Amino acid sequence: MNNHVWHMQWIVGNQGENLTQGTILYGVDFGYGEYNPLCIVLSNACDFENDKLSFIILAILVPAKETLRNSKEVCAIYKEKEWADLTRREKDAICNIYTDKIHNKSIGRYYFFNPKPIIDMDPLLVDFQHVRSFEYSTFKKSVDNGKIQVLGRLDHPFVEQMMMQYAGYTGRVPSDRLSSEKVQELINTLL
């Protein structure tokens, strides 16, 4: 019997590589003063490789624990209760929500990953609603002179998965919704 425990590692360390898609950075000025968050590069890797980059696109990283705990779907289950006061069914529902987020099962605002052991932080979420671009040549100078630090890089296939989720999230097409009455009518037909 194989006693080897498989360990998923989302990110790898910086081995002197250049900036590329999935690079995790510290020190980027997002306008929050000393509270600027870590961020991740969303710009296409081929644009870096072919020197076709005028602007670099970055998304901030937010703590998964607080963000998920404060999400509408989890708050709707907690309803001012503590974990110990929840029913087994409510606890299972929250665990299912967290499991879906950990596996990035749905196209949504966030992409989940665990930065350990490369970065000593709890799990993080890439926030696809908090994206900024910076003029690349000026940005690259800040990296080269150490003002912005490269902490690691999202590994393959996770960087591709993140980008597919980002493209899916930003590529959503709005559509009109049916009225509640029409929805109920269709539900009744299906039942």
Secondary structure as UniProt FT lines:
FT   STRAND          11..12
FT   TURN            21..22
FT   STRAND          23..26
FT   HELIX           33..35
FT   STRAND          39..41
FT   HELIX           45..49
FT   TURN            50..51
FT   STRAND          55..63
FT   HELIX           64..69
FT   HELIX           72..78
FT   TURN            79..80
FT   HELIX           83..85
FT   HELIX           88..102
FT   TURN            103..104
FT   STRAND          110..113
FT   TURN            116..118
FT   STRAND          124..135
FT   HELIX           136..144
FT   TURN            145..146
FT   STRAND          149..154
FT   TURN            156..157
FT   HELIX           158..170
FT   HELIX           180..190
//
